[in-house]
């Protein structure tokens, strides 16, 4: 790992000044950034440690849920009112990473994590436009089982790995930064011809918190190749109100299928909670899917996951 | 360089460290606490697990500067006064190790579990240890070792009445 400077900041103003320097990078829990440094994927000059800033709040009120950017994954996942009122968020967090990482990793850092595409993470020099702009994409003609089926470009087919981000999109959350407030669904960007930029945030811009409006019942379903400590092949977050076996309102977002959480933009109002009707109702959203040969299975898998998330209650770990 | 003060197994240590120094390397190379193993160095295996302010974390995925002002417990900090802790005794009794490389991380992670949940089910134990890999795949005995420790700790905590002591299962039922 290359040598790097270090500055622990005491308030947000100091953080902003330091983070604006060229070569500066914010560090909170560090569970992602330490690895990016180890693998020389990123080589900042200065680590700006924001971990002691008072941004760890988890507040549930009549207007919804407020999460400080530095609230830890384990604390949010264990919070009784998050578990009861916003289960998709608790489930998404609890199904992420491992206990040790959830004890360090933060809300803001989770949203800022980078793709798990094997070529981006490779410890030898393989073409990857996200890692080395202009070098090409090894995944398109290589191992692309985990690749995106929506929103990819000729430059990059990587998916975003955050479970939390998918839940936030389904729950219509807002992300507050030092410069603006934006919908969670607009935080991450499509690769186009600039795949090295994962989010719309500017250099030095810092996430302060996440605001989630009061939510209908919600759930997060993660499909992966082992039962724990693995990223999603596909995942789905749903927030739905139903009555008499019929959906009144529903919002859903998919993970593991796109460079960003992928909102399922179909109107499900009036659709009965039965497999065949749900399959017919969500099918139009998959017409835009453009898989690679090795990732085609995700189209069927994702649709089954949506149906299952809407029809089967999903328990939190330890409460099933 | 950055100056840090870290409490490790109850003793304060103040040192000048490079910001890029990993906590695992600080513990092993600077403090010579080599019980904390580095297995994968890629955040996967959990052999390097230590407690930071009571919670299990991966010391290979944390800079020493991040531990400034924190309280760290390593596997060397589990035993007190030369007496094995129940979790250590459990690994011994139930043969919870083969090569032993993952064992420090397993015991540290299990210690945090038992602190929070003194009577974990097999599923809860497996979930709590899901960030720890045993390449000998000795998981069955590792789970048994944690159960052994849980039972021993409950028996220790129960009132000392050896003549009328109930089996652990009955204690659980009447709690």
Boltz contact constraints between the chains, C-beta under 6 A:
constraints:
  - contact:
      token1: [A, 1]
      token2: [B, 20]
      max_distance: 6.0
  - contact:
      token1: [A, 3]
      token2: [B, 20]
      max_distance: 6.0
  - contact:
      token1: [A, 4]
      token2: [B, 19]
      max_distance: 6.0
  - contact:
      token1: [A, 4]
      token2: [B, 20]
      max_distance: 6.0
  - contact:
      token1: [A, 6]
      token2: [B, 2]
      max_distance: 6.0
  - contact:
      token1: [A, 6]
      token2: [B, 19]
      max_distance: 6.0
  - contact:
      token1: [A, 6]
      token2: [B, 65]
      max_distance: 6.0
  - contact:
      token1: [A, 30]
      token2: [B, 62]
      max_distance: 6.0
  - contact:
      token1: [A, 30]
      token2: [B, 66]
      max_distance: 6.0
  - contact:
      token1: [A, 31]
      token2: [B, 61]
      max_distance: 6.0
  - contact:
      token1: [A, 34]
      token2: [B, 61]
      max_distance: 6.0
  - contact:
      token1: [A, 35]
      token2: [B, 43]
      max_distance: 6.0
  - contact:
      token1: [A, 98]
      token2: [B, 130]
      max_distance: 6.0
  - contact:
      token1: [A, 98]
      token2: [B, 131]
      max_distance: 6.0
  - contact:
      token1: [A, 99]
      token2: [B, 128]
      max_distance: 6.0
  - contact:
      token1: [A, 99]
      token2: [B, 131]
      max_distance: 6.0
  - contact:
      token1: [A, 100]
      token2: [B, 49]
      max_distance: 6.0
  - contact:
      token1: [A, 100]
      token2: [B, 56]
      max_distance: 6.0
  - contact:
      token1: [A, 100]
      token2: [B, 57]
      max_distance: 6.0
  - contact:
      token1: [A, 100]
      token2: [B, 58]
      max_distance: 6.0
  - contact:
      token1: [A, 100]
      token2: [B, 131]
      max_distance: 6.0
  - contact:
      token1: [A, 103]
      token2: [B, 55]
      max_distance: 6.0
  - contact:
      token1: [A, 103]
      token2: [B, 57]
      max_distance: 6.0
  - contact:
      token1: [A, 104]
      token2: [B, 57]
      max_distance: 6.0
  - contact:
      token1: [A, 228]
      token2: [B, 130]
      max_distance: 6.0
  - contact:
      token1: [A, 229]
      token2: [B, 130]
      max_distance: 6.0
  - contact:
      token1: [A, 229]
      token2: [B, 131]
      max_distance: 6.0
  - contact:
      token1: [A, 317]
      token2: [B, 127]
      max_distance: 6.0
